[in-house]
Amino acid sequence: MLKIGLTGGIGAGKSEVSRLLAAHGAVIVDSDVIAREVVAPGTPGLAAVAAEFGPDVLAADGSLDRPALGAVVFADPARLKALNAIVHPLVRARSAELESAAAPDAVVVHDVPLLAENGLGPLYDLVVVVDAADEVRIDRLVELRGMTEDEARARMAAQASRADRLAIADLVIDNSGPLSELAPRVDEAWERLTARR
């Protein structure tokens, strides 16, 4: 089994690279998806979040009110740390379950947005960074996600710098160009990755 850590700054195109790798046969373990699963209604994770943060972080239907929780944790680093202490162990446990269910010869791609920020590179055989110039990422966030330029810059500033991500990369997939140029780059990356199995 080859364990890959896949990361990239917001707007770099990591999700698209993940989708293309899955099409090649990679087993994708998506941290964002799992983070939502572990706090779904009826889970111990949601119960723990509600116990820590109170009923105001729950929507009328009993699900997690993400904007309400975000307003609390992003304004107070201690509260964010408390949330991470609940969610991160649950995400790690579920990720390990999914990885252990993969075939012995699988390429398992852990899609981890905050890989660089949390110093997780050593957990993987290789770290793949999806990269695009900052101005390209800002344009994408404004055009595709409807952010203002200031919002895009603030979100980028809250993440690891481009240089910090590139410093931990074993393989970089450049996604500064149009989407049509990405698939051949991922094809090439897949060949390099599978040669390492």
Disulfide bonds with the S-S distance in Angstrom:
none
